[in-house]
Amino acid sequence: MLRVALLGCGNVGSQVARILLHDADALAARTGARLELSGIAVRNIDARRDVELPRELFTTDASALVTNADIVIELLGGIEPARTLILSAIEHGACVVTGNKALLAADGPTLYEKADAAGVQLSYEAAVAGAIPILRPIRDSLAGDKITRVLGIVNGTTNFILDQMDSTGAQFDDALTEAQRLGYAEADPTADVEGHDAAAKAAILASLSFHTRFALENVHCEGITSVTAADISAARDVGFVIKLLAIAEKLSVPAGMVPFDGGTEGANVPSDGGTEGVSVRVHPTLLPREHPLAAVRGAFNAVFIEAESAGELMFYGQGAGGTATASAVLGDVVSAARRLVLGGPGRTETTTGQVRALGIDAVQTSYCIGLDVADQPGVLARIAQLFAERQVSIETMKQTIHRDIPASTSRTAAGTEANVTAGSAELRIVTHRASEAALAATVQAIGKLDIINSVTSVLRVEGV
Amino acid sequence: MLRVALLGCGNVGSQVARILLHDADALAARTGARLELSGIAVRNIDARRDVELPRELFTTDASALVTNADIVIELLGGIEPARTLILSAIEHGACVVTGNKALLAADGPTLYEKADAAGVQLSYEAAVAGAIPILRPIRDSLAGDKITRVLGIVNGTTNFILDQMDSTGAQFDDALTEAQRLGYAEADPTADVEGHDAAAKAAILASLSFHTRFALENVHCEGITSVTAADISAARDVGFVIKLLAIAEKLSVPAGMVPFDGGTEGANVPSDGGTEGVSVRVHPTLLPREHPLAAVRGAFNAVFIEAESAGELMFYGQGAGGTATASAVLGDVVSAARRLVLGGPGRTETTTGQVRALGIDAVQTSYCIGLDVADQPGVLARIAQLFAERQVSIETMKQTIHRDIPASTSRTAAGTEANVTAGSAELRIVTHRASEAALAATVQAIGKLDIINSVTSVLRVEGV
């Protein structure tokens, strides 16, 4: 018999408790031990919960609970008291299962080291992409391969909002309100729409994929609040969809650049004098509509992986929801229980890599730039000249003239707002691959031209 | 240091050997032990191979090689001598990694039992869906969940052929020839196009998903040789695509039916008097075009899983190819090596389930039936009457009249062949869910009508 302590009884925790009680026989058959739910630590025993659970299981004394358990499931979220309770559980020899991406991104290495030193298993499948088994495949199934790139839709709230904007032509604010109404977005949506939640997951994905520890400060992060209906409609016109992607990719950086954004010690220096590193970032991204990730609709999540031998892989499923996330938690619980029954220590990660974290300046992608320009002869030539001077090569340029539309009524039939000045033109430029630095310099120079009303958007393009 | 013996050096084996030699440092860092390729057993040392490998590694004495290894990788395929060599490796205490789906489907239980008894790990990720990590997620990540249904595109050859037929209008024979020309189909394509390869994989998927051993004889198997361009074009007209699916699903069977097709002992008998069991089958299937599996093109594989808690999951990637499959083999090798280094026995499977294998008669799905009928008044009524008498409910009926086209020139512009008699009509009927038995009786009765020239196709529909 194994004692299982549960910390937290919200959306996910109450489903975990229900399954532990309800499916006890099946879980016992699969693990070789009965999993006894020894207690549920909560702040308020009388709070309303989704699932009816025996009152005698509840306690407010989490500290006592974790000192007397074989497996501790931490679903409190946030840094404290989660961190202290997990460390106490490890000290007392318990295996730990957590879904706490914020804590892992902030202080994962401390937890991993303590767990390894104590010989206990620390697992966290639920921390990234909810129900989708993604961390174990990366850590175990692809352990004999070399991952080169990870592209993930790992935040359901923002995917729902962008999908709404794409399918209905809604502006960001309206789509956010709809997401809040349907329960896909919280009252304070900051962590989701500013990309912070995706950034924590990106750090975890990058750490496991590249066998190197990446912290939150290694992740370049941009949210979706500045994405407009006009951006999405312009993207659609050229066969693209806009997704908030968590990206981790191995890059070669030419010698002479100073790309490092904090990061770990000991860079790989390939023999050509260049430097290899990993860029970890979150930003709105144009993806071709035929890319497998482009079809991921609503609040679903998916992670697309490119590996040297395996080629392209994709993992798709529900990224949130109490019951779905409980599936990932229980997979980790069964794994911990099997190991406790059969013997053998658990390894939480392998950090054998020496790759550096790269700053956003080291990244080369294509860009889609939106400009509100004066509608007069010679404009295109002057803008093209600025690109050419900075070696940024233009792939396509598309001009839409809004000669007769006053700015205040420029909302189109589709509900999109062109956001342009009357008597002006809207210009959309897609570049070939260029460095972030060259692109930024070009955009800065363009912004200073007298013929430019405004730079309406600068978005990166992936998957082409 | 761990000695790794490789049996077989074909398409996959030569890539496995290359990676073991070439990436030795990275593999050592990830496992905590150096993996020394101790030898490669082949029939002919002088055969031409894709990869240049040190000649001194080769031997024709496989029996000697397996008795002196920590990890044995079996990539010979076929039943013997693979079976004898694996059993010998297990007896000598080696962990075994294999991609041999035919052997596992034919005699897996013997191997699993011997491995468990010897406390060695037997893993076979490469046996199903090539590079896609699917078996480990099912066995470990979803171990705390209850899988209810698995739908897999697990044979790249047939998916390529059906995709060609769908996108070009080609007939089966022409698409097969094209697949052979491109190396996606073998000179003797029987195992692929008759569904045998997919059936072996279905048995393995079902066994892991439902914690019960299913053998090849529990799998109902139909190939794609009778799928015509007309079927595919008719499916497209109503928003469907035809895929060869490997299906394993839990079903409730009403009391009184005698659905069992061999299968394991000890059925679950739910309290309502009905019987629960698992249907494992392979057949061409109509899928709605918006289903995630419908977008799986060319020779790619994907497995779609429905689980009680996790909801819908999909795993997508390359199903074949030497390098891609080598990724799965090496994942298993690293896992075996980690376990040898860190201690603890390996478990190959958990067979705690008592569910029965159901025969195809227990299955209820929708059907799409193609009929070549006389073009005369009253035909539809007579046919509809036969459906009604057998409680098979019709969802849609579509009639296409070919009054003026002689049979011998009925090839249409798109290259599809209508396959109908002149002066006749083509009828496509889609039913609501019906039992296989009721449907078969209906089709038999229809076939006897004088107004029927022929029953051109009977296809099942999933995902609606």
Interface residues (C-beta under 8 A of the other chain):
Chain A: Q15 I19 D23 A26 L27 A29 R30 E125 A131 I132 P133 R136 P137 D140 S141 L142 A143 G144 D145 K146 H211 P292 A295 A307 S309 A310 G311 E312 L313 M314 F315 Y316 G317 Q318 G321 T323 A324 A326 S327 A328 V329 L330 G331 D332 V333 V334 S335 R338 R339 L342 G343 G344 P345 R347 T350 T352
Chain B: Q15 I19 D23 A26 L27 A29 R30 E125 A131 I132 P133 R136 P137 D140 S141 L142 A143 G144 D145 K146 H211 P292 A295 A307 S309 A310 G311 E312 L313 M314 F315 Y316 G317 Q318 G321 T323 A324 A326 S327 A328 V329 L330 G331 D332 V333 V334 S335 R338 R339 L342 G343 G344 P345 R347 T350 T352
